[in-house]
Amino acid sequence: MLKRFAITMIHDPSLIKDKLILDELFGILSAKASYTLKKKVAYCIGCLSVILSPSIIQKLMNGLVDFINSNMKNEDDLFYYILALSWVSRKIGYKLGNYLEALISNLIKIVDTLNTENSKDQLNEIAEEALNCLESLIKHCPREISPYIEKLLQVSQDKMTYDPIYDYDCEDDMDVDEEGDGWDDEDWGDDDQDDVQDDDTSWKVRRGSLNLIISVITTRPEMLRSMYANLSQRLIVRFKERESKIKSLVFNTFAVLLKTTNIQSFDKESLNDPTVSLPEMMKQRSSTEELFGQVPAIIKSLLKQSSSKNLNVKIAILECLVEITRTLREQLNPFFVELLPFLKESIVGESNIAIAEPALASLKTLLQYSNNHKDYQKKSEEILEIILAGLKDDHFSVKAESLLATSAFTKILSLSGTDSSQNVGKLNEVVLSCMDASENAIIAISHILSSCHKALTKEEIDSNIDILIEKLKNDMKRIASLRAINRICGSACDLTSYSTSIVTSVIPLLNKSDNVVKMNSLEVLNNFVNKYGSSIKPILNEITSATLNIITIENLQVADLALSLLSILSRYNIDQQLLDDSVKKVTSLTESSFLLEKTKVKIYVFFQMLSKHSKSMDFEKCIEYLETKVSITCTVPAR
């Protein structure tokens, strides 16, 4: 009822006697009742807090704090009061700023009472709820809790290693040494066995501590420097956690730390190419210099745990690896050979999408930032095998990620010399079979043609170009096809024999209502006229006419690109009537009060180009008129 009618009760407090109900609930918590009932009462107090007035909230908090403060050793009842406080903090944590000092001191005191020599179930549950409560306060009272953050982070780091009955140092002594002596992972059996061999609940304390750390990381990015200096090292050490569910959480916590470091920034290339639209790392030595020095330890610890047979752990490791590759990028090149077998195992023959997809994402990032590292070329055959396995996978998302990895792999293939012809042809064939599955196949084809066109036969190039032209007719894949053609045009791949068919297919797209289609079409035409203008002279007038139709004051963004195209077209012998119309269209743009500086400059460039290639107009007068209208001076080149 409280959840369903809370808003109604807030507007009409007379509907419920909140003070009386609260007293009754407190009475049940202190009485002898079943475990299940008391847990429900604690939850009910949390729901009730939403509709309480400030004065009743004060009474509620004073009651909880006083009981906790005076009953630290009364473990039976203390748990339920801490649980109630935890639910209250989740529901109305933003209202508890005035009580933080008393709350935090008591909650930390509870956590600190844990016995480092012996694990007691009830104390573990109490400590976990205390840590959950602190986590809620960090999220809901970010400003008020600032003075306590350092202390809370320290407490959580200490307790994330709380495991009294297990000696991790002993495990380290049994690791395999350089000569292969000692113990290996198989001597210990499956990871899941540790979870059932004992009923120890100290893992709950470690879980609460790690969740608290995550809340600090996500709400305090300004503390990244100190976290990399201290927290990251301790998390790397905790990769060896024995409980599988907590081990997964350790990897997730480290991934969150890395992800917080990444700032989304997209440059022009990223907007045109999804294969490079990855988060850009904040290049601040103040926050990452410590991390770079930890790369060997990170890779060693991660690969040591990669043999885990627990599905959730393996997924967590791979998802963590995705963030590691996005953050460390080229720093991982020296470790590529060590990482490749793990990635191959996670992709080739793997039917679980949750494993294959992050493995491919990691491989894709490593390939993107290979920087011509020799190890990538040495392992090109193995990389090809992995990518082909992903491309042939039945799952759409795995196939899509494999196509992006293909785009990154083409640069490495192009450096492999003439021997790569067979591999490029094989890759091209499989990518073409994925053309209907994902538009990433279009992107992959553009990279193959741009980087590896020398390794393809003329028939293969013809087939690829014909497919891209055909995809221009598809509304869903039109933009990707335009960007693909634009990329190929900007490469060393010679499109002279295809220029007429491509341009005639693009011209009608200028009439589409979609602005993105228009702008991408204009970019393609700009590049083709600039690079292959002499090969498409018969259709230059058609291009000019279509371009003039989309130059309007109402759409200055498109007009700006169209001006660049007109300037290039003016080099050629365009029909005189079209030239006259061009001058009128371009001049009409000056009537707009929203004309940008770069557009003004393009207008002048257009007239300058015309003054070089035409003798039929008095451009000095046009320039004089424009200087008056647009208020920018321009030197007219001599004819």
N, C-alpha and C positions, 0 to 999 in steps of 0.2 A: 504493500500500500504506500509506503514511504517513497519507493522508487517511482510508482505510477502517478501519485497525486502530490508530489513534492511542491510543484509550482503553485498548485491551488492552495496548499497549506501555508505557503509563504505569504500569499496575498491575503489569506484570511486565517490568522493565527488562532482564532476562536474555535476552529474546527478540531483542534487537538490540544490536549493538556500535556505539552512537551515536558514540563518540569516534573509532573507526576510520573510520566512514563520513564523518564530518565532515572528517577529514584528507584523505580521498580526494577529496571534493568541492572542498576548497580547492586541492588539487593540480590539478584540471581547470581551475579558474578561472585559475590562473597559467600553465597550459600553453598551447601553440598548438593551439587547437581552433576548430571552426566557430562562427559567431555564434549559430546556433540551439541548438547543444549547450550553450553557456555560459549562454544565457538559461534553458534548462531546469534547469541546475545551480543557478542563482541561486534559481529557484522551489523546487527541491528542498530547498535550505538553509532557506528560509522554512518549509516544511512540517515539516522535521526539528526545527526549533527548538521546536515545540509539545511534543515528548516529552523534551526535554533536561533534565537535572538542573541546579540552580542553578550548580554548579561548571563544568559543560560550557558553559552559557550564558555564563558569565564568560569562558571561553576563546574562545568564538565571538565575543563582542563585542570583546574585546581584539584578536583577530586582524583583525577588520574595521576597527576604529578605527586600529590601527597601520599597516595597509596603506594606508588612505586618507590618513592623516597624512603618510606618507613617500613617497607616489607621486602627488602632486597633478598632476604634469606627464605622468604615464604614462597618457595618455588611453585607450589601447587596453584596458588591464586595469581602469582605474579605473571605467569604466562598469559592468562586471559586478559589482564589489564593492559599488558604490552600489546596483545593482539588487538584490543579495542582501540588503543592509541594509534596503532598502525593503520587501522581502517579509517579512523578520523583524519589522520594526516593525508591519506589518499583522497578522501572526499572533500575536505576543506583545508588542505595544507596551506593555501594562500592566506588564510585568516589566522595562522598560528605564529606570526612573526613576533608578537609580544611575549611569547612563551618559550622562545628558542633557547635562551640561556639555561633555564631549568631543565628543559627537555633533553638538550644535547648532553649536559653534564651527567644526568641520570642514565641516559641510554649508553653513553660511553663507559660509564661505571659498570653497567650490566655486562657489556661485551668483555670488559677487562677482567671480569671475575672468572672467566673460563679457565679451567685447570689444564695447564700445558702438559701434564703428565698423565692425565686420565680423561677420557671422553664420557660425558654423562648426557644421555638422550634429552632429558627435560631442559637442561641448561643450554644444550645446542639449539633447541627449538626457540627458547626465550631469546638467545643471542641473535638468531636469524630474524625474528620479528623486530628486534631492536634495530638491526641493520636495515631492514625493509622500511621501517619508520624513518630512519635517517635519510634513506634514498628518496622517499617522498618529499621530505622537507627540503632537500637540495633542489628538487625539481620545481617545487611550488613557492619556495621563498628564496630565490636566487640572490636577491640584494641583501636581505637581512642575515643570511647564513654565511656571507662572505668571510667574516672574521674567523669562522670555525672550519673553513674548507681544508686548510693545511693539516689540521689535527685529524679531521675525518679521513682524509686521504691516507694519512700515516696509519691510523687504526685499521683501515680496510686492507692496506698492504700487509700489515702484520698478520691479520686474521685470514687472509686468503691462503696462507700456508699452514693453517691450524689443522693438524692431523696427528694427534698424540700417539696413536698406536702403530704408526708406520714410519720406518726409517728410510727416507729417500737417499741418504748418503750411502747406506748399505747397497742400495740398488745401483748407484753409480759405480761402486767398486766392482760390481759384477758385469759391467759393460764389456763388450768385446774390445780387446786391445788391438794395436796395430798389426800384431802377428796372427790374429785370429783366435787367440786363446780365450778362455773364460766362458761367459754365458751369452746366449743370444736370445732373441725374442721368443723363439719357439719353445725354449726351455720353460717358459712361464705359461704357455697355453694362451687361450683366447682372453682378450681384454675384459670381456664380460664376466669372467669368473670372479674377478675381484669384487664385482658389485654384489655377488651373492654369497661370497665366502664368509662375510661377517655382517652383523646388524649395526655396525657403527654408523652414527648419524652426524659425525663431525663434518661431513660433506655439506650439510645444510649451512653451517657457519661460513664455509668457503664460498658457497653459492651466494649468500647474502652479501659477503664482502665484494665479490666480483661485480654483482649488480650495482652496488654502491659506487664502485670505481667507474663503471660505465656511465652512471649519472653524472659524475664529476667530469669525465672526459667530454661528454656531449654538451654540458652547460658551461664549461670553463676552458674554452680553446686558448685563452691567454696564458694558461699554465702549461702549454705543450712543452716548453723548453725544460722545465723541471721534471715533467713526466718522462721525457726521453732520457734525461740524465739518471733517473732513478727507477720509475715504474716499468719502463720497457724492459730493462734488464731482469727485473724480478719476474715479469710475465714470461719471458723467454725460458727462464729456469723452471717455471711452473708448467711448461709444455709436457713434462713427465708426470703430471697428475695421474694418480692410479684409478680414480673413479671416472668412468667414461663420460657421464653427463657433465661432470665438472671440467673434465679435459676439453670437451666441446666448448664450454663457456669460456675457458681460458683463451682458446683460439679466437672466439668471437670477440672477447674483450680486446685482444691485441689488434684484431681487424678494425674495431671501432676506433682505436687510437690512431691507426694509419689513415682510416677514412676521414677522420676529423682534420687531419693534416692536409688533405686534398681540397683544393678550392676549385669549383667548376669555373673554367674560363674557356671560351670558344673563340678561336681566331677564324679568319676568313676560310681557311682550308677546312677547318672542322665543320663549318656550316655546309660545305659542299661535299664532304666526305665523311660518312659515319665511321669509317675505320679508324679515324684519328680523333674522334670526338671523345677523348678520355679526359678525366680530371687532370688539370695542371697542378703540379705540386707547388706549394708556397715555397719559393726558393729563398728561405731565410735560414742562414746558418745558425741563428740564435735558437731555432727549434728543431733542427734536423741533423746538426753536425754529430751529435751523439749517436743517432740512429745509423748513420753511414758506417761508423766504426764497429757497429754490432752485426753487420751483414754476415760475416762468417758464422757467428754463433747462432743467428736466426736460421740460416739454411741448415746447419748441422743439426740443431734441435728439431726443426720441422721434419727433415728427412728421416730422423731417427724414429719419429712417431708415425711416419707414413705407412709403416707396415701394419698398422692397426687393422684388425678385422671387424671392428665395430663400425657400422654404417654411418651413424651420426658423427662419430669422431672424424671419419674420413671426409665427410662432407664439410665439417667445420674446418679441417686442415686446408682443403682446397679453396674454400671461400676466403680463408685467411690469406692464402697464397695469391689470390686475385688482388687483394689490397696491397700485399707486399710488392707485387710486380708493378702495380700502378704507381706506387710511391717511390720505389728504389730504381726502377727502370734499368738504365744502362749499368747501374752498380751491380746488377745480377749477371752480367755477361760472363764474368769469370766462372760462374757457378752453373752455367747453362747445361754443361755435360752431366753434372750431378743431378740436376732437376729433370732432365729429359726422360730417364727411365720411369720415374714416378708419374709424369704426365702421360707417357705412352700407356702405362698400365691402367691409367684412369680413363683412357679413351678407347684404345683398340680392344674390341671384344667386350666393352662395358655396355650393359643395357640400361643402367640406371641413369636417368637424365640429370638427377641432382649431383652426380659425380662427374659425368662427362662434360656438362656445360661449363662449370667453373674451371675445369682443367683446360678446356679450349680457350676460355677467356684469358687465362694466365699465359698460355702459349702465344696467343695473339699479341698480347702486350710485349712479351719478350722478343717476338719477331719484329715488332714495330720499332723497338729501340735497340736493335742488334748492332747498329753502327758499323756494319761490315766486319763484325768480329769473326775471326777465322773459324771458330768452333761451329758456327751456324752453317757455314758452307761444307765443313767436314761431315756434318750430320744431316745434310739436306735430304738424303735418301730416307732416313729415319723420320724426319719431319714430314716428308711427303706421305709416307705410310700412315702417319697419325692423322693428317688432314684428310686423306682419302677415306679413312675409316669414319671420320666424323661426317663427311659429305654423304656417305652411303647410309648413315643412320636414319632410322624411320621417324625420329622425333623432329618436329619442325624447328624448335629452338636450338637443338644441337646442330642441325644442318645450317641454320642461319649463322651461328657462331663460327662454324667451320668455314663458311664463305668469307667471313671477315678475316679469319686467320689466313685464308688463301690470298686475300688482297695484300696482307703484310708479307707473305712468303714470296711473292713474285719478285721483289727486289733482290732477295737472296738467290733465287733461281737465275735471275739475269746475270749474276756475277759468276755463275758456275761454268761459263764458257759454252762451246759448241756441243759438249756432251749432254747438255740439258734438254736437247730437242725432244727426246722421247718422253722425258718427265713432264715437260711443258704440254706436250700434246695429250698425254694421259690426263693431266690435271684439267686442261681445257675441256676435254670430252665429258668428264664427270661434272664439271661446273655447268655446262650446257644442259645436262640432264636435270639440274636443280632449278632451271630458269623459271619454272612455274611455281616453285615452292616458296621463293623469297626474292624480294628485290635486291637483297644482298648479292645474288648471283650476277645481277647487272653490274654492280660495283666491282665484283671480282673479275668479270670479263674485261672491264675497262682497265684494270691494273695489269691483267695478262697481256692485253694489246699494247699498253703503254710501256711496260718493262721488258716483255719477253717476245715482242713481235718478230724478232729475228729468228726465233726458234720455232715459229709457226709456218706452216705451208700457206701458199696463196689461197688455197681452197678453205683452209681453216679461218683465215682472216676474212675472206668473203662471207663465210657463214656467220661469223660473229657480228660483222657490220650489218648484214641483212636482218639479223635478230634484233639488234638495237634499233634499227629503223622501224621494224615491225612493232616494237614495244612503245614507240612514240604514239601509237594509236590507242594504247591502253591508258585509261584515265588514272588507274592506280599506280602504274609504273612509268608514267610519262616523265615526271620530274627526275627520277633516278636515271632514266635513259638520257635525258638532256645533259645531266651532269657527267654521265659516263662518256658521252660523245665529246663534251668539252675537255675532259681530262685527256682523252686520246689525241685530240687536236693539238693540245699543248705539249705532247710528247714528240719523240723522234719518229714515231710511226707515220709513214707517208700515206695520206688520205686523198691524194690528188685524184685518183681514179674513182673515188667514192663521193667527192665533194658535191657534185651536182645533185646526186640522188639524196644526199643528206640534207642539203640546203633546201631543196624543193619540198622535203618532208617537214622541215622546221617552219618555213614561212607561214603556212596556215595556222600555226599555233599562236601567232601574234594576235589573232582575232579572238582567242579564248578570253573568258572573263576573269580567270584566275590570274592574279598579279604575279604570283610566283612562277607560273608557267611562262608568262610574258617575259619576265626578267631573265629567266634561264634561257629562253629562246633567243633573246637579244644577245646574251653573252656568247652563245654558240655562233650566231651570225657574225658578231664582232670578230671572233677568232678566225672563222673561216674566210671572211672577206679580207682580213688582214694578212692571212697566211696563203690562201689559195685564190685570191681575187682574180688573177690572170686566167685561172682555169674555169672560172664561173662567170665570165663576162656576159654571156647571153642572158643571164638571169639577174644581173645587177639592177636593172630598171625595176624588175618585179620586187626585189628586196627593198629598193628605195620607196616604191609606192606603198608597200605594206608597212614600212617603218613610219612614213608620214601619217598614216591613218591612226597611229596610237600616240602621237604627240599632242597632248592636251594640257591645258592649265590645271584641269581637275586631277591629273595623275602625274605629278612632277617627278615622282620616283622612277616611273617607267620612262618619262621624257628624258631624264638625265642619261639613262643608258642609250636611248635612241639617238641622242645627240652625238655620243661617241661613235655610233655606227654611221651616222650621216657624214661625220668628219672623215671617216675612212673611205666611204663611198665616193666622196668628192674628189678623190685622186683619179677616178676613172671617168670615162666619157659618158656621163649620165645624160639622159634626155633633157633638153633645155626647159621644157615645160615642168619637168620634175624639179629642176634646179630652182625655177621661179617659185614653185609651191614650197620648196624647202625653206627658202628665205622668208616667205610669209609665215610659215609655221613656226620657225625658230624665233622670228621677231615677235610673234604674238605671245610667246612665253614671258617676254619682259613686262607684260601687263600684270603679272602676278606679284603680289606683295610678299609671297612666301618663297620667293626664289632664293635658293641657297647659294653661297659663295662659289662652291665647286661647279654648280650649274652655270653660273655667270661666266666662269672661266671657260667652260666647254662651249658656250655660245660664241665667245671670241675665237676659240680654236677653230670652230666650224667656219667662221667667216675668213679667218686667215688661210685655211686650207683652200677655200673657194677662190681666194685672191691669187693663189699660186697656179690654179688649174683652169681658170675661166677668164675670158676677156670681155664678156658681154654685159657685165654689171658694174655699176659705180660703187665699189665696196667701201671706198673712202667715206662716201656719204652714209652708208649703212653703219660703219664704225662710229662715225660722228653722232648718228642718231642713237646708237646703243650706249655710247658714253653718256649721253644726256639722260637716257631712260634708266640705265642700270648703274650709273655712277661708278664705273671702273674704267680706267684708262688702258688702252691697248695700242701697241705699235703695229701698224699694218705693214706686212712685208712687201718689199718691192716686187713688182711683176716683171 
